[in-house]
Amino acid sequence: MDVRRISVIAIFLAISAVGAIIKVPSPIGSIALDSFPALMAAVILGPVSGAIVAGLGHIISAFIGGLPLGPFHFLIMAEMAVIVWMFGVLFIQGKKLSAYFLFFIGNSFILGLPFVFLVSPGFYVLIVPGLTAASAMNIALAAILLPRLEPILRKSILKDGSI
């Protein structure tokens, strides 16, 4: 990975940190709007870069929120990286609706499933509404802004089609 790519990833992480400050109230802490920059990075820089932004962006968000789930945030970090990577792969293949659907269902319902066994079923029931609201907001931002920002960012960030 070259310095230019690392610098652009750092910019997306900074945008993710700003999104991490915008919180959706939840019975268990709060849930941030930090996924949109990762989705954007997955589309513009590729799925692996998007996964890096998603994972590190979640950790930044967790630190800003006071790490309410302690070491479980590392599990969430890995889950976020995988779901954004999958989003990027589908989006780049032209399956945009499937990518949005996968991210929404995955982030709202599937990524929280390990907590049924690690904490309790009641905990899962408490986090799903907040996850669903945050997922819907991140997807809405992506659906509205990605078609407008992608050509502009590709042109300004990428040189000759590559970074």
C-alpha positions in Angstrom: 0.0 0.0 0.0 1.5 3.3 -1.0 1.5 6.6 0.9 -1.2 8.1 -1.4 -3.7 5.3 -0.7 -3.0 5.5 3.1 -3.6 9.2 3.0 -6.9 8.9 1.3 -8.0 6.1 3.7 -7.0 8.5 6.5 -9.3 11.1 5.1 -12.2 8.7 5.0 -11.4 7.7 8.6 -11.5 11.4 9.6 -14.9 11.7 7.9 -16.0 8.5 9.8 -14.8 10.1 13.1 -17.1 13.1 12.3 -19.9 10.7 11.7 -19.1 9.0 15.0 -20.0 12.1 16.8 -23.5 12.0 15.4 -25.2 9.5 17.6 -28.6 7.7 17.4 -30.0 7.1 20.9 -30.3 3.5 21.8 -31.2 1.7 25.1 -27.6 0.4 25.2 -25.4 3.5 24.7 -25.8 5.1 21.3 -25.2 4.1 17.7 -23.2 6.3 15.4 -23.5 7.4 11.8 -20.0 6.3 11.0 -20.6 3.7 8.3 -21.4 6.0 5.3 -17.7 7.0 4.8 -16.8 3.3 4.9 -19.4 2.6 2.2 -18.1 5.5 0.1 -14.5 4.2 0.5 -15.6 0.7 -0.5 -17.0 2.1 -3.7 -14.3 4.5 -4.6 -11.1 2.8 -3.3 -12.3 -0.8 -3.3 -13.8 -3.3 -0.9 -10.6 -3.8 1.1 -10.1 -0.1 1.8 -13.7 0.2 2.7 -13.3 -2.7 5.2 -10.3 -0.9 6.7 -12.3 2.3 7.1 -15.3 0.4 8.5 -13.3 -1.5 11.1 -11.1 1.4 12.3 -14.0 3.8 12.0 -16.0 1.6 14.4 -13.2 1.6 16.9 -12.9 5.4 16.7 -16.7 5.6 17.3 -16.5 3.2 20.2 -13.8 5.3 21.9 -15.8 8.5 21.4 -18.8 6.7 22.9 -16.8 5.5 25.9 -16.5 1.8 24.9 -19.8 0.7 26.4 -19.3 -2.9 25.2 -15.7 -3.2 26.2 -13.7 -5.8 24.2 -16.8 -6.8 22.2 -16.1 -3.8 20.1 -13.3 -5.7 18.4 -15.8 -8.4 17.4 -18.1 -5.6 16.0 -15.0 -4.1 14.2 -14.4 -7.4 12.4 -18.1 -7.7 11.6 -18.3 -4.2 10.2 -15.2 -4.8 8.1 -16.7 -7.9 6.5 -20.2 -6.4 5.8 -18.6 -3.3 4.2 -16.3 -5.5 2.1 -19.3 -7.5 0.9 -21.1 -4.2 0.2 -18.2 -3.0 -1.9 -17.9 -6.2 -3.9 -21.6 -6.2 -4.8 -21.7 -2.5 -5.5 -18.7 -2.7 -7.9 -20.3 -5.6 -9.6 -23.2 -3.4 -10.4 -25.6 -5.0 -7.9 -26.3 -1.7 -6.1 -29.7 -2.6 -4.8 -28.4 -5.9 -3.5 -25.5 -4.1 -1.8 -27.8 -1.7 0.0 -30.1 -4.5 1.0 -27.2 -6.6 2.3 -25.8 -3.8 4.3 -29.2 -2.9 5.8 -30.1 -6.4 6.8 -26.6 -7.4 7.9 -26.0 -4.3 10.0 -29.5 -4.2 11.4 -30.1 -7.8 12.3 -27.3 -10.2 11.5 -24.2 -8.5 13.0 -25.9 -8.3 16.4 -26.7 -12.1 16.5 -23.5 -13.1 18.4 -24.7 -11.0 21.3 -27.7 -13.3 21.7 -25.2 -15.9 22.9 -22.5 -13.6 24.4 -24.8 -11.4 26.4 -28.5 -12.3 26.2 -31.5 -12.4 23.9 -32.8 -9.4 25.7 -29.7 -7.4 24.8 -30.2 -8.2 21.2 -33.8 -7.1 21.3 -32.6 -3.8 22.9 -30.0 -3.0 20.2 -31.9 -3.9 17.1 -34.1 -0.8 16.9 -31.1 1.5 17.2 -29.1 -0.5 14.7 -32.0 -0.4 12.3 -32.4 3.3 12.6 -28.6 3.9 12.1 -28.5 1.5 9.2 -31.4 3.2 7.5 -29.7 6.6 7.9 -26.4 5.4 6.6 -28.0 3.7 3.6 -30.1 6.8 2.9 -27.0 8.9 2.9 -25.3 6.5 0.7 -28.2 6.1 -1.8 -28.5 9.9 -2.0 -24.9 11.0 -2.0 -22.9 8.2 -3.6 -24.2 8.7 -7.1 -23.4 12.4 -6.8 -20.1 12.1 -5.0 -18.6 9.1 -6.7 -17.7 10.7 -10.1 -16.3 13.8 -8.4 -14.2 11.9 -5.9 -13.0 9.4 -8.5 -11.8 12.3 -10.7 -10.1 14.2 -7.8 -8.7 11.2 -5.9 -7.8 8.7 -8.5 -5.0 9.2 -11.1 -5.6 7.4 -14.4 -8.3 5.1 -12.8 -6.1 4.0 -9.9 -4.9 5.4 -6.7 
